[in-house]
Amino acid sequence: MAFVKRIALAPRAVRQLRRVRSVYVAGMLLSALVLLSYDDAAAGGRQSVIAGGFLVVFAGLLTLTAVQLWRHRRTEHCSTAKRLTRLSIGP
């Protein structure tokens, strides 16, 4: 991991990542509700597999978003982040 270059995200990208978190959480909740509503495995076999797939996808997207926001928070001290925040405050 020594070769990983930390790059600050643009303020617009950070705002979009923060907004999309709620969409991913809602998708996870809806997928979990659908998965729990199919209590009989024989009656809803394909539907439960699809709902489980959506649950895994939304959980993965939420995890990636959280990691990106966490990495951005760790790079706030770097010069790129300072330069980007100064540019976004402009006139």
N, C-alpha and C positions, 0 to 999 in steps of 0.2 A: 504494500500500500504506500510505499515511499514515493512512487512515481505518479500518484494521483494528484492532479492539479486542482486545487479548490478554486472554483469560479463562482462569483457572486451572481445571484439571479437578479434580473431586472425587477424593479418594484411592481410593474404590471404583472409579471409572471407570479410573483409571490401572492398578490391579491387574487389572481385566478386560482392558484392552488388552494388558498384558504376558502374560497367560495365553493370549489368543487368537492371539498371534503364532506359537506353536508349532503351532496347528491350521492356520494358513495355510501355514506352511512344509511341514507334512506333506501338505497338499493339493497344494501345488506339486510336491513330490517324487513323489507318486503319479501326478499328471497327466503329469509328465515321463517316468516309467517306462512308463506306458501309451502315451504318444506314441512313445517309442522302441521299444516292443515291436511296433508296427505298422510294420515296415520295408517292406512291400509296399504301395505307394500304391493299387493297384487292388483289393486284397483288403479293406483297412480304410479306405476313403475317408471314410465318415460317422463312424466311430469316431475316426479321427485328428482330424477337424475338431472333434468334441465335446471330445476330450481337450485339444486346443489351446485351445479356448474356456475350459475350466476352468483351464488353466494361466494364461491371460491374466487371468481373474477373480481367482484367488488371488494373482497377482503384484500386481494393482491393490489388493486389500484389504490385503496386507502393506505396500505402499507407503504407503497412507493411514494405517495404524496407526503406521508408523514416523514419519511426518510429525507426527501428533498427539502422539506421545510426545516427539519432538524439540521441538515448540512448547511443550509443557508444561514441559520441562526449562529452556527459556529464560525462563519466566515465574515461576520459583521465588522471585524477588526481589520480586515485586509483592505488594501488600497483600492481595489476594484469596487468593493461595496461602498466605500466612502465617495468615490468618484460618481458612481451611479446615483447615490442619494443626493449628492450636490446637484447633479444634472436634472433630476426630477423635481427639485424644489424651484428651479429657475422661474423666470417671469411668466 
